[in-house]
Amino acid sequence: MTSLSDRLKDPNGPEIIICCGAGGVGKTTLSAALGLSGAMAGKKTVVLTIDPAKRLADALGLKGFTADAQPVPLENFNVPGAFITQASGLYAMMLDPKTTFDQLVAQYASPDFREKIFSNRYYQHLSANMAGSHEYMAMEKLYEIFNEHQYDLIVLDTPPSRRALDFLEAPQKMLNILGHNFFLKMFKPYLKAGKWGIRLINMLASPVLRAINKVVGRQALDDFSKFMQLWDDMMFDGFSRRAASVKTLLASDKTLFLAVATPQHLPLNEAVFLSKTLVENRMPFGGFIVNRVHEADFAPENREMNPAAIFENPMFDPVLSDKLFRVCQNMHKMAQSDHRVVRQFANRVRSENYGRPLVMLTVPFSDDEIKNLDDLYGVAEALGGEEANSGAHVRNRPLGT
């Protein structure tokens, strides 16, 4: 079974890695760590993130994320034995849905129509606020970057998992809304005839449109109707073809989906739900990453063990020594709990029929924030590490079919 680390190093490995999962499980940091791994494997890599934290930009040495790919300054990457060649490199960018939508419109509309669309108030609202537009534009940006052939590897960080399903379905949903027969049947009789003022008067003869006019106002109806005409005339076919191309790319062997969770039942259930949906949609699902798994080197077997036997330093106050011992006990209990949950989860996943071997990785919990690239390398190393036995950890191991 090929590990994730081997896939990253393979010149014929995936060109797109998509990290999905519940909110707050560390997808953005793990995406950046996978990007760093790709760069160290000699690949020119870009990490595309939707909602990055400011501290991640600081860790990468960037002043902030922008809609343009920025090279991550690597001069402060000082891990012995780890290096990134000039031919590879690591880049980062943040999705800007409005800009991406505008670029897509510009691709399918002539210059005259383009200005009409951009100045249309309904389009301005739609491009920034329509439900699913962020997910749709993430798909579009991913497709655009892939077809520019500037990068060997693209790592995409997605919204929380239920919305990640919207991410997969957003192109078709948007086309369904804007291309729905309800809209076309309502507006088409009025979109082609005569001057706009006459068309609007004719439209208001319709009881349904007259009712809508009373609710949203004449100007809003005007904006919406004009947009529907432009959409139907110029963009619907182009957007439809693009949506089909995006779906084909995501389902190809160039893409790999990973489900990210933490060792709690809700995020793990979300990961399973997501993985099943991906498999049902025939998307190339590669496995699970369980993040923030507590580990404990200290493993007291007996609660009554004398703390002095553990903390022999005479400088320790007896009360402090006892407190430290209890902290260690609690850490050990959390580690035991996490590892038990991970084992149960691994057994659960093995029992599911995914139709292909999967990988399951665990990443240790750390109290320390990711402050720089050296810290991020620690996460990348955990993602590429091998676990020799099948005990508490199931790191980079096949889960079978």
Long-range contacts (C-beta under 8 A, 24 or more apart in sequence): 1-357, 1-359, 1-397, 1-398, 3-359, 3-384, 3-386, 3-396, 4-258, 4-286, 4-287, 4-359, 4-361, 4-383, 4-384, 4-396, 5-37, 5-383, 5-384, 5-396, 7-256, 7-286, 8-34, 8-37, 8-38, 8-41, 8-43, 8-153, 8-384, 9-41, 9-42, 14-153, 14-253, 14-254, 14-255, 14-256, 14-284, 14-286, 15-146, 15-152, 15-153, 15-154, 15-254, 15-255, 16-142, 16-146, 16-153, 16-154, 16-155, 16-156, 16-249, 16-250, 16-254, 16-255, 16-256, 17-153, 17-154, 17-155, 17-156, 17-255, 17-256, 17-257, 17-258, 18-155, 18-156, 18-158, 18-250, 18-255, 18-256, 18-257, 18-258, 19-155, 19-156, 19-157, 19-158, 19-258, 19-260, 19-289, 20-158, 20-161, 20-164, 20-167, 20-257, 20-258, 20-259, 20-260, 20-274, 20-278, 21-160, 21-161, 21-164, 21-259, 21-260, 21-261, 21-267, 21-270, 21-271, 21-274, 22-160, 22-161, 22-261, 22-266, 22-267, 22-270, 22-271, 23-159, 23-160, 24-262, 25-260, 25-261, 25-262, 25-267, 25-291, 25-292, 26-260, 26-262, 26-291, 26-292, 26-363, 27-157, 27-158, 27-260, 28-52, 28-53, 28-56, 28-157, 29-56, 29-370, 29-376, 29-379, 30-260, 30-289, 30-291, 30-363, 30-379, 30-383, 31-155, 31-156, 31-157, 32-56, 32-59, 32-60, 32-92, 32-155, 32-376, 33-376, 33-377, 33-379, 33-380, 33-383, 34-155, 34-380, 34-383, 35-90, 35-92, 35-153, 35-155, 36-90, 36-373, 36-376, 36-377, 36-380, 37-380, 37-383, 37-384, 38-88, 38-90, 38-152, 38-153, 38-155, 39-84, 39-88, 39-89, 39-90, 40-82, 40-83, 40-84, 40-88, 40-380, 41-88, 42-85, 42-87, 42-88, 43-88, 43-151, 43-152, 43-153, 44-87, 44-88, 44-89, 44-91, 44-150, 44-151, 44-152, 44-153, 45-88, 45-89, 45-90, 45-91, 45-151, 45-152, 45-153, 45-154, 45-155, 46-90, 46-91, 46-92, 46-93, 46-145, 46-150, 46-151, 46-153, 46-154, 46-155, 47-90, 47-91, 47-92, 47-93, 47-155, 47-156, 47-157, 48-93, 48-94, 48-95, 48-138, 48-141, 48-142, 48-145, 48-154, 48-155, 48-156, 48-157, 49-92, 49-93, 49-94, 49-95, 49-156, 49-157, 50-94, 50-95, 50-134, 50-138, 50-157, 50-158, 50-159, 51-159, 52-94, 52-157, 55-369, 55-370, 55-371, 56-370, 57-92, 58-371, 59-370, 59-371, 59-372, 59-373, 59-375, 59-376, 60-90, 60-92, 60-373, 60-376, 61-372, 61-373, 62-92, 65-92, 65-93, 65-94, 66-93, 66-94, 67-93, 67-94, 67-95, 67-96, 67-99, 67-100, 68-93, 69-93, 72-373, 74-373, 76-372, 76-373, 77-373, 77-374, 77-377, 78-374, 79-374, 79-377, 82-377, 88-152, 91-151, 95-134, 95-137, 95-138, 95-141, 96-137, 97-127, 97-128, 97-133, 97-134, 97-136, 97-137, 97-138, 98-127, 98-128, 100-137, 100-140, 100-141, 100-144, 101-127, 101-133, 101-137, 101-140, 102-127, 103-144, 104-137, 104-140, 104-239, 104-242, 105-235, 107-238, 108-234, 108-235, 108-238, 108-239, 109-230, 109-234, 109-235, 110-234, 113-230, 113-233, 113-234, 116-226, 116-230, 117-227, 117-230, 117-234, 117-235, 120-223, 120-226, 120-227, 120-230, 121-219, 121-220, 121-223, 122-220, 122-223, 122-224, 122-226, 122-227, 123-227, 126-227, 130-174, 132-166, 132-170, 132-173, 132-174, 133-170, 133-174, 134-159, 135-159, 135-163, 135-164, 135-166, 135-167, 135-170, 136-170, 136-171, 136-173, 136-174, 138-167, 138-170, 139-167, 139-170, 139-171, 139-246, 139-250, 140-171, 140-242, 140-246, 142-246, 142-249, 143-242, 143-245, 143-246, 143-249, 146-249, 146-254, 161-259, 161-270, 161-271, 161-273, 161-274, 162-270, 164-274, 165-274, 165-277, 168-250, 168-277, 168-278, 168-281, 168-283, 171-239, 171-242, 171-243, 171-246, 171-247, 172-243, 172-247, 174-239, 174-243, 175-236, 175-239, 175-240, 175-243, 178-228, 178-231, 178-236, 179-236, 179-240, 183-228, 184-228, 184-232, 187-225, 187-228, 187-229, 188-232, 190-225, 191-225, 191-228, 191-229, 191-232, 196-222, 196-226, 199-225, 200-225, 250-283, 251-281, 251-282, 251-283, 251-284, 252-284, 253-284, 255-283, 255-284, 256-284, 256-286, 257-283, 257-284, 257-285, 257-286, 258-286, 258-287, 258-288, 258-289, 259-285, 259-287, 259-288, 259-289, 260-288, 260-289, 260-291, 261-288, 261-289, 261-290, 261-291, 262-290, 262-291, 262-292, 263-290, 263-292, 263-293, 263-294, 263-337, 263-338, 263-341, 263-342, 263-345, 264-341, 265-341, 268-341, 268-345, 272-348, 272-349, 272-352, 275-354, 276-352, 279-354, 279-355, 285-354, 285-356, 285-358, 286-358, 286-359, 287-358, 287-359, 287-360, 287-361, 287-399, 288-345, 288-349, 288-358, 288-359, 288-360, 288-361, 289-360, 289-361, 289-362, 289-363, 289-383, 290-342, 290-345, 290-360, 290-361, 290-362, 290-363, 291-362, 291-363, 292-363, 292-364, 292-365, 292-366, 293-338, 293-339, 293-342, 293-362, 293-363, 293-364, 293-365, 293-393, 294-331, 294-334, 294-335, 294-337, 294-338, 294-364, 294-365, 295-335, 295-364, 295-365, 296-328, 296-331, 296-332, 296-334, 296-335, 296-336, 298-328, 298-331, 298-332, 299-332, 300-325, 300-328, 300-329, 300-332, 303-329, 335-392, 338-365, 339-391, 339-392, 339-393, 342-392, 342-393, 342-394, 343-392, 343-394, 346-394, 346-399, 349-399, 350-399, 350-400, 353-401, 354-401, 355-401, 356-401, 357-398, 357-399, 357-400, 357-401, 358-398, 358-399, 358-400, 359-396, 359-397, 359-398, 359-399, 360-394, 360-395, 360-396, 360-397, 360-399, 361-395, 361-396, 362-387, 362-393, 362-394, 362-395
